[in-house]
């Protein structure tokens, strides 16, 4: 497949660069999730302390129940925001990795096409049928990859729409529960 040491070295370098890109993308995603977790933990601790102080300052049971009900809504909204943030980070990471895979597959397609052309030129007479069959198989594989890619994108779009609908429904439900609790 590689006719010169330079081609072999270039292929190895491309592989290492590719793996490095994947690792950097994964680490950046992990870093963003770790920062989100740290900020969420800090916020939850601060909210817990202020909520506890507010409850301790209640003059009667009715006021304590009212304070407790008023604390529930922001907590639900923060949980939904946290979930949405985690989903966004993972969706962005998936998209970046998918672009890398698409680029690698594109490079692979070009390499295979060049090899097929080279093989066709040096093939013995009468092997046109075999070369055409291989080219047809490669074209079918390319088509299958494109169809899988389109289907994966459609699933991701549907998932994103479902997540948005579920988070909106959760916030509305929590709002109505909090409003009833205040009455």
N, C-alpha and C positions, 0 to 999 in steps of 0.2 A: 504494500500500500504506500509506503514512504520510499521514495527512490533515492533520497539524499539524507545525510545526517542533519542538514539544515531544516528539512521538512519535518523530521522527527523531533528536533529540538523546538521548532515552532509549535508543533502540535502539543508537546508537553507543556510549553509555556502557556498556551491558550487554555489547557486544562487546569493548570495551577491558578491562572487568573480567574477562571470561571469559579473554581472552588473558593477562592478568596472572596469573590463578590457575594457568593451565597453565604459564606460565614459572616461577612460584614453586615449583610442584610439581616441575618438571624440575630446577631449581637445587637444591632441597632433596635430591633423590635423588642428584644429582651430588656434592653436598657429603658425603652419607653414604658414598657409594662411595669418594670421595677419602680420607676419614678412615679407612675400613676398609683401603684400600690402604696408607696411611701406617703404620697400626698393625701391619699384617701384615708389611710390609717391616722395620719396627723389630724385631719379634719374630723374624723369620727371621734377621736379622743377629745378634741376641743368641744365638739357638740355635746358629747356625753357630760363633760364637766359643767358646761353652761346649763344643760338641761337639768342636771342634778341640783345645781344651785337654785334654779328657778323653782323646782319642785319643793326644795327645802324652805323656800320663802313663801310657799302657799299658806294662806291663812285658814283655809278649810278644805274639806274633801272635794267640794264642787270646783273650787279654783284649781286644785291639784289635777282633777280629771280634765279640766279645760286646758291646762298647761300641757298635760300628757297628749291630748288630742292634737294640739297645735304643733307638737314636736314630731308627730308621726308623718305628716305630709312632707316636710322637707327631707326626712330620712328616706322615704320611698323615692322621691325625686332624685336624691343623691345616688341611691342604689341603681336606679334606671340610668342615670348619667354615667356612672361607673361602668355598667354593663355595655352601654353604647360606646364608650371610649375603648374598652377592651376589644369590642367587635370591630371598631374602626381600625385599630392598630393591626389586628390580625388580618383584616381585609386588605389593608394597604400592603402588608408584608406578602400576602398571597399574590397580590397583583404584581409586585416587584419581582417575585420569584417566577411567576408565569411569564413575564416579559423576558427574563433571562433564559428560561427554557425555550421560548419561541425563538429567541435570537440564536441559541445553540442549535436548534432544529433547522433553522434557516441556513446556518453555516454548514451543517451536516448535509443538507439537501444540495447545496452548491458543490461540496466535495464529492458527493456521490455522482452528481451529474457530470462533473469534470472527469471522474474516473470512468464512467460509462462511455463518455465521448472518446476518451483515450483508448479504452478497450475496444470500442467499435472500430477505430482507425487501425488498430494493430491486429484485429481479429482476422482469422482466415476467411477466405471466400465461402459464402454459404452460411455463415453464422449470423446473418442479419435477423433471422427469426428469433434466435436465442437472445440477442441484444434487445430486440423489440419487446420480447417477453419480460426481460428484466426491467426495462424502462417502464413498461406498463405496470409492473408490480410496484415500482417506486412511486409512480403517479398515484396508484391506488392507496399506498401507505400515506402519502402526502394528503390526499383527500380525506382519509380516515382521521388523520391528526387534526386537520382543519375543522372537521365536523365535531370531533371531541372537544376541541377548544371552544367552538361556538356553543355547544351544549353546556360546557362548564361555565361559560360566561352567563348564559341564561339562568342557570341554577343559582349563580351568585347574585344576580339581579333580583330573582324571586326571593331568595333568602333575605336580602337586604330590605326588600319591601315588607316581608313578613316580620322582621325584627322591628322595623319602624312602627308597623301597625300594633304589634304586641306591646311595645314600650308606651305608645300613646294610650292604648287601652288600660294599661297598668296605672299610668298617671291619672287618667280620668276616674278609674275605680277608686284609687286612693283619695282623690279629691272629694269624691262623693261621700266616702266613708268618714273623712275628716269633717266635712260639712255637717253630716248627720250627728257626729259625736259632739260638735260644738252646740248643737241645738239642745 
